[in-house]
């Protein structure tokens, strides 16, 4: 079961082949296939990497969990 994602949501990202660290963060901006996240909580062994990223990173929606569930990308806005 997936759920919608919105700016301001608190999310979790798990380490994988495409994502070099696991962390918790807040959604800052939504894009077509990914979201910009502010990293708020992370393992201390990743502190140097988080500092290098200036506590922000862009992550594909397929790597983001909200409340332990996968997220849905935002619906594209229709041009009037």
Buried (B, 14 or more C-beta within 10 A) or exposed (E): EEEEBEEEBEBBBEEEEEBEBBBBBBBEEBEEEBBBBBBEEBEEEBEEBBEEBEBEBEBBBEBBBBEEEBBEBBEEEEEE
